[in-house]
């Protein structure tokens, strides 16, 4: 008899755990359910002249959201998201294009990326020797 009571209790708790959220979702407020099944991927990208982000004044800033579709104020969000997906969101993995030749004029440009990529916090800063070097590495990502 004791085993039957244990099984009944376990079955009742399992049913409550499985069916409870289903009944609660129907009663809950409309905004209580998650808005997406995708992990968030949204960044704020900035660029400005200077040696580092602490001393440089951002000259331009855009937003970029990549999940579930590419959007934001970035001029080419689909291309920028594809570039990020190509490196798995690791901004340090971006490599310069082989076919770009830049002058050696030193006019430092700093870029930053702050936000979330597939649910992970992103805080990125990189200084380039000039805007040509930034564009060679960032491709469409930093072209705004």
C-alpha positions as CSV (number, residue, x, y, z in Angstrom):
1,X,0.0,0.0,0.0
2,X,2.9,2.3,0.7
3,X,4.3,1.9,-2.8
4,X,0.9,2.7,-4.3
5,X,0.7,6.0,-2.3
6,X,4.2,6.9,-3.4
7,X,3.4,6.3,-7.0
8,X,0.2,8.3,-6.7
9,X,2.1,11.2,-5.1
10,X,4.8,11.0,-7.7
11,X,2.3,10.9,-10.6
12,X,0.4,13.8,-9.1
13,X,3.5,15.9,-8.8
14,X,4.6,15.0,-12.3
15,X,1.2,15.9,-13.7
16,X,1.3,19.2,-11.8
17,X,4.8,20.0,-13.1
18,X,3.9,19.2,-16.7
19,X,0.4,20.5,-16.9
20,X,0.7,23.4,-14.4
21,X,2.6,25.7,-16.8
22,X,0.1,25.0,-19.5
23,X,-2.8,26.0,-17.5
24,X,-1.0,29.0,-16.0
25,X,-0.1,30.3,-19.5
26,X,-3.7,30.4,-20.5
27,X,-4.6,32.5,-17.4
28,X,-1.4,34.7,-17.3
29,X,-1.2,38.2,-18.7
30,X,-0.5,38.4,-22.5
31,X,3.0,39.8,-22.0
32,X,4.1,37.1,-19.5
33,X,5.1,34.5,-22.2
34,X,8.5,34.8,-23.8
35,X,8.4,36.8,-27.0
36,X,10.8,34.6,-28.8
37,X,12.4,31.1,-28.8
38,X,15.7,32.5,-30.0
39,X,18.5,33.6,-27.7
40,X,18.8,37.4,-27.9
41,X,21.5,38.8,-30.2
42,X,21.4,42.6,-30.1
43,X,24.5,44.9,-30.1
44,X,25.2,48.6,-30.1
45,X,28.2,49.4,-32.3
46,X,30.1,52.6,-32.1
47,X,33.1,54.1,-33.9
48,X,35.2,57.2,-33.2
49,X,38.6,58.7,-33.6
50,X,41.0,58.1,-30.7
51,X,43.4,55.6,-29.1
52,X,40.8,53.9,-26.9
53,X,37.1,54.1,-26.0
54,X,37.7,55.9,-22.7
55,X,39.2,58.9,-24.5
56,X,37.5,58.8,-27.9
57,X,34.2,60.5,-28.5
58,X,31.9,58.2,-30.4
59,X,31.2,59.7,-33.8
60,X,28.6,57.2,-35.0
61,X,26.5,54.5,-33.3
62,X,24.1,52.0,-34.6
63,X,22.0,49.1,-33.3
64,X,22.1,45.6,-34.7
65,X,19.7,42.8,-33.8
66,X,20.3,39.4,-35.4
67,X,17.6,37.1,-33.9
68,X,15.3,36.0,-35.2
69,X,15.9,38.2,-38.3
70,X,18.4,41.0,-39.0
71,X,17.3,44.5,-38.1
72,X,18.3,47.7,-36.4
73,X,19.7,51.0,-37.4
74,X,22.7,49.5,-39.1
75,X,22.7,50.3,-42.8
76,X,23.3,46.6,-43.8
77,X,22.0,44.5,-40.9
78,X,21.7,41.2,-42.9
79,X,25.3,41.4,-44.1
80,X,26.6,42.4,-40.6
81,X,24.7,39.5,-38.9
82,X,26.0,37.1,-41.5
83,X,29.6,38.3,-40.8
84,X,29.0,37.8,-37.1
85,X,27.6,34.3,-37.6
86,X,30.6,33.5,-39.7
87,X,32.9,34.0,-36.7
88,X,30.5,32.6,-34.2
89,X,30.0,36.0,-32.6
90,X,33.7,36.2,-31.7
91,X,34.7,39.7,-32.8
92,X,38.4,39.0,-32.1
93,X,38.2,36.4,-34.9
94,X,37.5,38.9,-37.6
95,X,40.4,39.0,-40.0
96,X,41.4,41.7,-42.5
97,X,40.5,41.2,-46.2
98,X,43.5,40.1,-48.4
99,X,42.6,42.4,-51.2
100,X,42.6,45.7,-49.3
101,X,45.7,48.0,-49.3
102,X,45.8,50.7,-46.7
103,X,48.1,53.7,-46.2
104,X,50.3,53.8,-43.2
105,X,48.9,57.1,-42.0
106,X,48.3,56.9,-38.3
107,X,44.9,58.3,-37.5
108,X,43.5,55.9,-34.8
109,X,39.9,54.7,-35.0
110,X,38.3,52.8,-32.1
111,X,35.2,50.6,-32.4
112,X,33.1,49.1,-29.7
113,X,30.4,46.5,-29.5
114,X,28.2,46.2,-26.4
115,X,25.3,43.9,-25.9
116,X,24.3,40.3,-26.2
117,X,25.2,37.6,-28.8
118,X,23.1,34.4,-28.6
119,X,22.4,35.1,-24.9
120,X,26.1,35.8,-23.9
121,X,27.2,39.3,-22.8
122,X,29.5,41.0,-25.3
123,X,31.9,43.9,-24.5
124,X,34.4,44.5,-27.3
125,X,36.8,47.3,-28.1
126,X,39.5,47.5,-30.8
127,X,41.7,50.3,-32.0
128,X,42.8,50.4,-35.7
129,X,45.6,52.5,-37.2
130,X,43.1,54.3,-39.5
131,X,39.6,54.0,-41.0
132,X,40.9,51.9,-43.9
133,X,42.3,49.3,-41.6
134,X,38.9,49.3,-39.7
135,X,37.0,48.8,-42.9
136,X,39.3,46.0,-44.0
137,X,38.7,44.0,-40.8
138,X,35.1,44.9,-40.1
139,X,33.8,44.5,-43.6
140,X,30.1,45.3,-43.4
141,X,30.0,45.1,-39.6
142,X,31.7,48.4,-38.9
143,X,30.7,50.1,-42.2
144,X,28.3,52.7,-40.9
